[in-house]
Amino acid sequence: MRKKQLLFLILISLFMLKPIEVYSQLKSYAIEQLDSLQKTEKRKVFVFMHTDWCKFCQLMKNTTFKNKQVIQALTSQFWFVSLNAEEKRKMTFDGNEYQFQPTGDQTGIHELALKLGSIQGAIAFPSICILNSDHEIIFQHQQYLKSADLLQLLVPLDKKYPN
């Protein structure tokens, strides 16, 4: 009898903790997964473009994108893509192939980051780009964002651009 009660309490505890577990980490998808994801559920796409050398990119990764409210908002409303702008592999997006473009011996930028992150012909990091479910750019921003600032951006976008 006592074992059954203990087992019951353990099971109840696990079910109660499940929602916390779901939003404890931000799930990132590859850009190539978007077509199949949109078939399962139409959502806007949040693309975070960053580099390894950008200290503000790393700060956003370690603070903004670890905030529980940000994780919940992004997980419930968007497909989240983390795109290293210096990624060297070919990527296919929206029926087109994009490649890394060298700009020097050890430097370069990915064509897809340029396409999604450039504002008036220039790109800076960190950059975010929000796409509607048809992969059209509806919002771009180039600058570090604290959690509260990002949340303030997401709410009006959700109302202005429903899926």
CORVENMO-V258131 format. One record per pair of residues at least 12 apart in sequence whose ideal C-beta (glycine too) atoms are under 10 Angstrom apart, sorted by sequence separation. I is the first residue (numbers start at 1). J is the second residue. D is the distance in Angstrom with one decimal. If there is no record, write none. Layout:
# CORVENMO-V258131
i->[I & I]
j->[J & J]
d->[D & D]
This chain:
# CORVENMO-V258131
i->[48 & 81 & 87 & 88 & 98 & 99 & 100 & 101 & 113 & 116 & 117 & 128 & 129 & 141 & 34 & 48 & 87 & 98 & 99 & 100 & 101 & 116 & 127 & 128 & 129 & 31 & 86 & 88 & 97 & 98 & 109 & 113 & 115 & 116 & 127 & 128 & 139 & 65 & 85 & 96 & 97 & 98 & 116 & 126 & 127 & 128 & 139 & 29 & 31 & 48 & 96 & 98 & 109 & 113 & 126 & 127 & 48 & 65 & 98 & 123 & 124 & 125 & 126 & 128 & 139 & 28 & 93 & 94 & 98 & 124 & 125 & 126 & 139 & 91 & 93 & 96 & 116 & 123 & 124 & 125 & 126 & 138 & 26 & 28 & 86 & 88 & 90 & 91 & 92 & 117 & 122 & 61 & 86 & 87 & 89 & 90 & 91 & 94 & 116 & 119 & 139 & 26 & 86 & 87 & 88 & 90 & 91 & 93 & 115 & 118 & 119 & 128 & 138 & 139 & 85 & 86 & 87 & 93 & 117 & 119 & 130 & 138 & 85 & 86 & 116 & 117 & 118 & 130 & 57 & 85 & 87 & 117 & 128 & 132 & 136 & 48 & 84 & 87 & 46 & 57 & 83 & 85 & 86 & 130 & 46 & 57 & 85 & 130 & 133 & 83 & 84 & 85 & 132 & 133 & 134 & 83 & 131 & 132 & 133 & 46 & 47 & 54 & 81 & 85 & 130 & 132 & 46 & 47 & 48 & 49 & 50 & 52 & 54 & 85 & 43 & 44 & 45 & 46 & 47 & 48 & 49 & 50 & 51 & 52 & 53 & 83 & 43 & 44 & 45 & 46 & 47 & 48 & 49 & 50 & 51 & 52 & 83 & 26 & 43 & 44 & 45 & 46 & 47 & 48 & 49 & 50 & 51 & 81 & 43 & 45 & 46 & 47 & 48 & 49 & 50 & 51 & 28 & 42 & 43 & 94 & 26 & 41 & 85 & 93 & 26 & 40 & 86 & 25 & 26 & 85 & 94 & 95 & 25 & 26 & 38 & 85 & 94 & 24 & 37 & 85 & 93 & 94 & 24 & 26 & 27 & 37 & 83 & 23 & 26 & 34 & 23 & 25 & 26 & 28 & 33 & 47 & 83 & 23 & 24 & 27 & 34 & 20 & 23 & 26 & 27 & 31 & 33 & 81 & 22 & 23 & 26 & 29 & 32 & 22 & 23 & 25 & 29 & 31 & 81 & 23 & 28 & 29 & 30 & 31 & 23 & 27 & 28 & 29 & 30 & 31 & 78 & 79 & 19 & 22 & 23 & 27 & 28 & 29 & 30 & 78 & 22 & 26 & 28 & 53 & 79 & 28 & 26 & 31 & 35 & 32 & 35 & 51 & 32 & 34 & 35 & 31 & 32 & 34 & 35 & 49 & 30 & 31 & 32 & 49 & 31 & 51 & 64 & 30 & 31 & 49 & 50 & 49 & 47 & 49 & 60 & 61 & 47 & 60 & 31 & 49 & 50 & 59 & 49 & 56 & 57 & 58 & 60 & 47 & 48 & 49 & 56 & 57 & 47 & 54 & 55 & 56 & 57 & 45 & 54 & 55 & 53 & 54 & 54 & 49 & 51 & 73 & 49 & 50 & 51 & 70 & 49 & 50 & 51 & 70 & 71 & 74 & 78 & 48 & 49 & 50 & 70 & 73 & 74 & 77 & 48 & 49 & 50 & 69 & 70 & 73 & 77 & 48 & 49 & 67 & 68 & 69 & 72 & 78 & 47 & 48 & 49 & 64 & 65 & 67 & 70 & 74 & 77 & 78 & 31 & 47 & 48 & 63 & 64 & 66 & 67 & 69 & 70 & 73 & 77 & 46 & 47 & 63 & 64 & 65 & 69 & 73 & 46 & 47 & 60 & 63 & 64 & 67 & 45 & 46 & 47 & 60 & 63 & 64 & 67 & 70 & 31 & 45 & 46 & 59 & 60 & 64 & 65 & 69 & 73 & 78 & 44 & 45 & 59 & 60 & 64 & 77 & 44 & 45 & 56 & 57 & 59 & 60 & 64 & 43 & 44 & 45 & 56 & 43 & 44 & 45 & 55 & 56 & 42 & 43 & 45 & 47 & 54 & 60 & 42 & 45 & 49 & 41 & 42 & 45 & 45 & 46 & 47 & 49 & 44 & 38 & 44 & 37 & 38 & 34 & 38 & 48 & 34 & 35 & 34 & 31 & 46 & 46 & 44 & 46 & 44 & 44 & 44 & 44 & 44 & 42 & 43 & 42 & 41 & 38]
j->[60 & 93 & 99 & 100 & 110 & 111 & 112 & 113 & 125 & 128 & 129 & 140 & 141 & 153 & 47 & 61 & 100 & 111 & 112 & 113 & 114 & 129 & 140 & 141 & 142 & 45 & 100 & 102 & 111 & 112 & 123 & 127 & 129 & 130 & 141 & 142 & 153 & 80 & 100 & 111 & 112 & 113 & 131 & 141 & 142 & 143 & 154 & 45 & 47 & 64 & 112 & 114 & 125 & 129 & 142 & 143 & 65 & 82 & 115 & 140 & 141 & 142 & 143 & 145 & 156 & 46 & 111 & 112 & 116 & 142 & 143 & 144 & 157 & 110 & 112 & 115 & 135 & 142 & 143 & 144 & 145 & 157 & 46 & 48 & 106 & 108 & 110 & 111 & 112 & 137 & 142 & 82 & 107 & 108 & 110 & 111 & 112 & 115 & 137 & 140 & 160 & 48 & 108 & 109 & 110 & 112 & 113 & 115 & 137 & 140 & 141 & 150 & 160 & 161 & 108 & 109 & 110 & 116 & 140 & 142 & 153 & 161 & 109 & 110 & 140 & 141 & 142 & 154 & 82 & 110 & 112 & 142 & 153 & 157 & 161 & 74 & 110 & 113 & 73 & 84 & 110 & 112 & 113 & 157 & 74 & 85 & 113 & 158 & 161 & 112 & 113 & 114 & 161 & 162 & 163 & 113 & 161 & 162 & 163 & 77 & 78 & 85 & 112 & 116 & 161 & 163 & 78 & 79 & 80 & 81 & 82 & 84 & 86 & 117 & 76 & 77 & 78 & 79 & 80 & 81 & 82 & 83 & 84 & 85 & 86 & 116 & 77 & 78 & 79 & 80 & 81 & 82 & 83 & 84 & 85 & 86 & 117 & 61 & 78 & 79 & 80 & 81 & 82 & 83 & 84 & 85 & 86 & 116 & 79 & 81 & 82 & 83 & 84 & 85 & 86 & 87 & 65 & 79 & 80 & 131 & 64 & 79 & 123 & 131 & 65 & 79 & 125 & 65 & 66 & 125 & 134 & 135 & 66 & 67 & 79 & 126 & 135 & 66 & 79 & 127 & 135 & 136 & 68 & 70 & 71 & 81 & 127 & 68 & 71 & 79 & 69 & 71 & 72 & 74 & 79 & 93 & 129 & 70 & 71 & 74 & 81 & 68 & 71 & 74 & 75 & 79 & 81 & 129 & 71 & 72 & 75 & 78 & 81 & 72 & 73 & 75 & 79 & 81 & 131 & 74 & 79 & 80 & 81 & 82 & 75 & 79 & 80 & 81 & 82 & 83 & 130 & 131 & 72 & 75 & 76 & 80 & 81 & 82 & 83 & 131 & 76 & 80 & 82 & 107 & 133 & 83 & 82 & 87 & 92 & 90 & 93 & 109 & 91 & 93 & 94 & 91 & 92 & 94 & 95 & 109 & 91 & 92 & 93 & 110 & 93 & 113 & 126 & 93 & 94 & 112 & 113 & 113 & 112 & 114 & 125 & 126 & 113 & 126 & 98 & 116 & 117 & 126 & 117 & 124 & 125 & 126 & 128 & 116 & 117 & 118 & 125 & 126 & 117 & 124 & 125 & 126 & 127 & 116 & 125 & 126 & 125 & 126 & 127 & 123 & 125 & 147 & 124 & 125 & 126 & 145 & 125 & 126 & 127 & 146 & 147 & 150 & 154 & 125 & 126 & 127 & 147 & 150 & 151 & 154 & 126 & 127 & 128 & 147 & 148 & 151 & 155 & 127 & 128 & 146 & 147 & 148 & 151 & 157 & 127 & 128 & 129 & 144 & 145 & 147 & 150 & 154 & 157 & 158 & 112 & 128 & 129 & 144 & 145 & 147 & 148 & 150 & 151 & 154 & 158 & 128 & 129 & 145 & 146 & 147 & 151 & 155 & 129 & 130 & 143 & 146 & 147 & 150 & 129 & 130 & 131 & 144 & 147 & 148 & 151 & 154 & 116 & 130 & 131 & 144 & 145 & 149 & 150 & 154 & 158 & 163 & 130 & 131 & 145 & 146 & 150 & 163 & 131 & 132 & 143 & 144 & 146 & 147 & 151 & 131 & 132 & 133 & 144 & 132 & 133 & 134 & 144 & 145 & 132 & 133 & 135 & 137 & 144 & 150 & 133 & 136 & 140 & 133 & 134 & 137 & 138 & 139 & 140 & 142 & 138 & 133 & 139 & 133 & 134 & 131 & 135 & 145 & 133 & 135 & 135 & 135 & 150 & 154 & 154 & 157 & 157 & 158 & 161 & 162 & 163 & 162 & 163 & 163 & 163 & 163]
d->[7.3 & 9.5 & 9.8 & 4.5 & 6.4 & 5.7 & 9.4 & 9.6 & 8.9 & 9.2 & 5.9 & 7.1 & 8.1 & 7.1 & 9.6 & 8.2 & 6.6 & 4.1 & 8.6 & 9.4 & 7.7 & 4.2 & 7.0 & 4.9 & 9.7 & 8.7 & 7.3 & 9.3 & 8.9 & 3.9 & 7.2 & 7.6 & 8.9 & 9.7 & 7.0 & 8.0 & 7.5 & 8.5 & 9.5 & 9.1 & 9.4 & 8.6 & 7.8 & 8.7 & 4.7 & 9.0 & 9.6 & 8.8 & 7.6 & 9.3 & 8.8 & 8.6 & 10.0 & 9.2 & 7.4 & 8.4 & 7.4 & 8.4 & 6.9 & 9.8 & 10.0 & 7.4 & 7.3 & 7.4 & 9.7 & 9.9 & 9.8 & 9.7 & 9.6 & 4.2 & 9.3 & 6.1 & 5.8 & 7.2 & 5.9 & 8.7 & 9.7 & 7.1 & 7.5 & 9.2 & 7.8 & 7.1 & 9.8 & 8.3 & 9.8 & 7.9 & 9.4 & 8.5 & 9.4 & 9.8 & 8.2 & 8.0 & 7.8 & 9.9 & 8.7 & 9.5 & 5.4 & 9.5 & 6.9 & 5.4 & 9.1 & 9.4 & 6.5 & 9.5 & 7.9 & 9.6 & 9.7 & 8.2 & 8.9 & 8.2 & 8.4 & 8.2 & 8.1 & 7.9 & 9.3 & 6.5 & 5.2 & 8.6 & 6.9 & 6.0 & 8.6 & 4.9 & 5.5 & 6.7 & 7.7 & 9.5 & 9.0 & 8.5 & 9.9 & 5.6 & 8.3 & 7.0 & 8.4 & 10.0 & 9.5 & 9.4 & 7.7 & 8.0 & 9.4 & 9.2 & 7.5 & 8.5 & 8.1 & 6.2 & 5.8 & 9.0 & 3.6 & 9.9 & 9.5 & 6.8 & 8.1 & 8.1 & 5.8 & 9.4 & 9.9 & 6.0 & 9.7 & 8.9 & 5.2 & 8.4 & 9.4 & 8.8 & 10.0 & 9.4 & 7.9 & 7.4 & 4.1 & 9.2 & 7.2 & 9.0 & 7.0 & 7.0 & 9.9 & 7.0 & 9.0 & 6.7 & 6.3 & 7.2 & 8.2 & 7.0 & 8.5 & 7.4 & 6.7 & 9.5 & 8.4 & 7.5 & 6.5 & 5.2 & 4.9 & 5.1 & 4.6 & 5.1 & 4.9 & 6.3 & 5.3 & 7.0 & 8.4 & 9.4 & 5.7 & 7.7 & 8.0 & 7.0 & 8.1 & 6.7 & 8.0 & 6.6 & 5.4 & 9.2 & 5.2 & 6.3 & 9.5 & 5.6 & 9.8 & 5.0 & 9.1 & 9.7 & 9.1 & 9.8 & 9.7 & 9.1 & 9.8 & 8.6 & 7.4 & 9.8 & 5.2 & 9.9 & 9.9 & 9.4 & 7.6 & 6.6 & 9.1 & 9.5 & 8.3 & 9.4 & 7.6 & 9.4 & 4.8 & 9.2 & 5.2 & 7.8 & 7.5 & 9.5 & 7.6 & 7.7 & 8.9 & 9.9 & 9.1 & 6.1 & 4.9 & 6.1 & 9.0 & 7.1 & 9.6 & 9.7 & 7.9 & 9.8 & 8.8 & 9.6 & 7.3 & 8.8 & 7.3 & 8.7 & 4.9 & 6.1 & 6.5 & 9.7 & 8.4 & 9.0 & 9.1 & 4.7 & 6.7 & 9.9 & 9.8 & 8.8 & 9.5 & 9.1 & 5.5 & 5.4 & 9.1 & 9.5 & 9.3 & 6.6 & 7.2 & 9.7 & 5.9 & 9.1 & 5.4 & 5.7 & 9.3 & 6.5 & 7.6 & 8.9 & 9.5 & 7.3 & 8.4 & 6.6 & 6.5 & 8.7 & 9.1 & 9.3 & 9.6 & 6.0 & 4.4 & 9.9 & 9.0 & 9.3 & 8.4 & 9.7 & 9.2 & 10.0 & 8.9 & 8.7 & 6.5 & 7.2 & 8.2 & 5.4 & 5.6 & 8.2 & 8.9 & 9.7 & 8.1 & 7.9 & 7.2 & 8.8 & 5.0 & 8.9 & 9.1 & 9.9 & 9.1 & 8.8 & 9.1 & 4.9 & 8.9 & 9.4 & 9.6 & 8.8 & 8.9 & 5.3 & 8.7 & 6.6 & 9.8 & 8.6 & 4.5 & 9.6 & 5.3 & 9.1 & 9.0 & 5.5 & 9.8 & 9.9 & 7.1 & 4.4 & 7.9 & 9.2 & 9.8 & 5.7 & 9.0 & 9.5 & 4.4 & 10.0 & 8.8 & 6.4 & 9.9 & 7.7 & 5.4 & 9.8 & 9.7 & 5.9 & 8.5 & 9.4 & 6.6 & 5.2 & 10.0 & 9.7 & 9.7 & 8.7 & 8.2 & 9.9 & 6.7 & 7.9 & 5.1 & 8.2 & 9.9 & 7.2 & 6.7 & 4.2 & 9.6 & 6.7 & 9.2 & 6.3 & 9.9 & 7.8 & 7.2 & 8.7 & 9.1 & 8.7 & 9.8 & 9.6 & 8.2 & 5.7 & 6.9 & 8.0 & 9.9 & 3.8 & 5.8 & 7.7 & 9.1 & 9.2 & 6.8 & 6.7 & 8.5 & 9.5 & 5.9 & 8.6 & 8.6 & 9.3 & 6.3 & 5.3 & 6.0 & 6.7 & 4.4 & 9.9 & 6.3 & 8.6 & 5.9 & 8.2 & 8.0 & 7.4 & 9.8 & 7.4 & 5.1 & 8.2 & 8.2 & 5.6 & 6.9 & 6.0 & 6.9 & 9.3 & 8.2 & 8.3 & 9.1 & 6.9 & 8.2 & 6.3 & 6.7 & 8.4 & 8.7 & 9.8 & 8.5 & 9.5 & 5.8 & 4.1 & 10.0 & 8.7 & 5.8 & 8.3 & 6.4 & 7.9 & 7.9 & 8.1 & 9.3 & 9.4 & 9.5 & 9.8 & 5.7 & 7.7 & 4.1 & 9.3 & 6.4 & 10.0 & 9.2 & 9.3 & 9.1 & 6.2 & 7.0 & 9.4 & 9.3 & 8.5 & 4.2 & 10.0 & 9.8 & 9.1 & 9.1 & 9.8 & 9.6 & 9.3 & 9.5 & 8.9 & 7.3 & 5.6 & 9.0 & 9.8 & 8.6 & 8.4 & 8.4 & 10.0 & 9.3 & 8.9 & 7.2 & 9.9 & 9.6 & 8.3 & 9.4 & 9.6 & 7.5 & 7.8 & 6.7 & 8.8 & 6.1 & 9.6 & 5.6 & 4.6 & 8.5 & 9.4]
